[in-house]
Amino acid sequence: MTLGDILVNVQGVAKHYGEGETRVDALRSIDLRVHAGEVIALLGPSGSGKTTLLNVIGCILAPTAGRVELDGDAVFDGIWLRSDLRRLRLDKIGFIFQAHNLLPFLTAEENVSVVLDLAGWSAAKGRARARELLDYLEVGHRAKVKPALLSGGEAQRVAIARALANRPRIILADEPTAALDSGRAQLVMDLLRKLATEQEACIIAVTHDEKIFDRFDRLIHLRDGRLADA
Amino acid sequence: MNLAIKDIRHGLFRFVLTCFGLGLLMTVVLAMIGIYNGLVADALAVVKAPAADIWVVEAGTQGPFAEASSIPADTRDAVARMPGVAEAGAITYQTIEAAHAGQTLRLYVIGFEPGRPGGPQRIAEGRGLGTSHFELLADRKTGLVLGDTIRLGRNRFSVAGLVEDAMNSVGDPAVYVTLADALTLQTALDPAAARVQVARGDQGIRPATVAAVIARLEPGADVALLTATVRQWKHLAALSQTEQEDLLLASVVDRARRQIGLFLGILLSVSAVVIALIIYTMTMEKLKQIATLKLIGAPDRTIVALIVQQAMLLGASGLGIGLALILLVKDNFPRRVVLEPFNALVLTGIILVVCLVASGLGVRAALKVDPATALGG
């Protein structure tokens, strides 16, 4: 596999909570590079720092130390270098959640187009893009349906469409297949891999699902806040 | 994309139900404001009805509403002759109970001299008093209609005309009769009682007394000078129209007014707390969705708009329902419910502020929510 641009560059990132006897080191000097087209998994037992690392890459959590670059932009170097982190997330990062987290009061199509609305797209263009993504993910026929009436697989595909709506190059997924059966889990992973290749994006997923380990390019193990193996 | 409207449409039934509940609460608040206004308006109606400038009453009293007052009926002639007085009329007030159509009516009987001050300003239906005796003008709330007859004391009176909004400070509807009939009603004894009085040597000759004499002044006449002049008669006192109104509000209805005012204050406070709780709970229920919105990049203004717009819609709908309901039912209250546009405007302002403050609490909680909440673990 030919490696593309470095989309995620994490250098010496550490994160601790509390001080003194109550200090907990969630991340200890993490170095990680993820290239365009790569699909990687963050593995490890509960409390190993997977979600903390995902939150740091997603600009949700400020590390205690280290440097973070996303898609070539330095965003953290001891302090946040950008004040508009939400705009940064909107433009560069797509999130896929374990429980899909679709907004229950919006239809499938609106759940996708809301991201584009926030990004400043016109309503018509947003609807067209949402429809295109839903069709691509084979849930276009459910565009006008509210999440409560979607099956688990359909909801997860709508959530993927939402994550991809604004063409982000970094997609962070937290247990993306946890709510799916084995067959659907494989399909979702195939889909993410296809998207990573076609859109030159990288996908970083936290997962415990051993059935899909073979779908990743790299398995990154974390233990006690350190990279155990790569 | 308006997220507030989308969210409301998603849970429309619940939102409508909440608005209806709030609307009922607003109805009670508006009813209480209306009752408060009605109490004041009713109390002032009887004072304002004669459109007088000066009230001449018994010395040492604050009559005829706050205290009983009795002055010779011919005081009217003395007052009418004073420089600056355009016209004067004697007037009496008494409360009686009379049977009509199988019911007992409590009536506020006003005796006045037709053609002189003291009668109603406007006849809503029928005509004024055309004869010296046994006709009356009744407030519509008595339930009497034109042509009805009713026994007052020992005589039967027929309804010649109907008036509106004429009542005393406790809400008893008024009937107007001639002064002569009112004096008879006041002084005539039951035949048996009269016989006993005669047997005891009472000749039954008493000077005619009235409750007050009211005067309207000529343009430019000095009210203060005239009242001061009247007070020089040691058996008389005089009050200006403004003094009479202030006296009535300060003494006769003050306690009831303060009671309702305090209750209104409590009710408004309860409403504010209820509105705040509803809006705060609505926001708390959406925290996970708000966290998701923040995570996918929604700016604070989108989240603030979601909460504030819903709070405002809730407040406006509740107020609208409350206004519609009170306008529908206000005439069924036993006492007058008086609602002025100003009251609705003030309540709108209060609800607006309450909604803003309440949504402020929700906004504060929403802005504090960590977007990582959406990711879980």
Chai-1 contact restraints between the chains, C-beta under 6 A:
chainA,res_idxA,chainB,res_idxB,connection_type,confidence,min_distance_angstrom,max_distance_angstrom,comment,restraint_id
A,T51,B,G377,contact,1.0,0.0,6.0,A-B,restraint_1
A,N55,B,A372,contact,1.0,0.0,6.0,A-B,restraint_2
A,I60,B,P371,contact,1.0,0.0,6.0,A-B,restraint_3
A,I60,B,A372,contact,1.0,0.0,6.0,A-B,restraint_4
A,R86,B,G297,contact,1.0,0.0,6.0,A-B,restraint_5
A,R86,B,P299,contact,1.0,0.0,6.0,A-B,restraint_6
A,R89,B,G297,contact,1.0,0.0,6.0,A-B,restraint_7
A,L90,B,G297,contact,1.0,0.0,6.0,A-B,restraint_8
A,F95,B,L295,contact,1.0,0.0,6.0,A-B,restraint_9
A,Q98,B,G376,contact,1.0,0.0,6.0,A-B,restraint_10
A,N101,B,T292,contact,1.0,0.0,6.0,A-B,restraint_11
A,N101,B,A374,contact,1.0,0.0,6.0,A-B,restraint_12
A,L103,B,Q289,contact,1.0,0.0,6.0,A-B,restraint_13
A,F105,B,K6,contact,1.0,0.0,6.0,A-B,restraint_14
A,F105,B,D7,contact,1.0,0.0,6.0,A-B,restraint_15
A,F105,B,H10,contact,1.0,0.0,6.0,A-B,restraint_16
A,L106,B,K6,contact,1.0,0.0,6.0,A-B,restraint_17
A,V114,B,M1,contact,1.0,0.0,6.0,A-B,restraint_18
A,V115,B,I296,contact,1.0,0.0,6.0,A-B,restraint_19
A,D117,B,M1,contact,1.0,0.0,6.0,A-B,restraint_20
A,L118,B,G297,contact,1.0,0.0,6.0,A-B,restraint_21
A,L118,B,A298,contact,1.0,0.0,6.0,A-B,restraint_22
A,D174,B,L375,contact,1.0,0.0,6.0,A-B,restraint_23
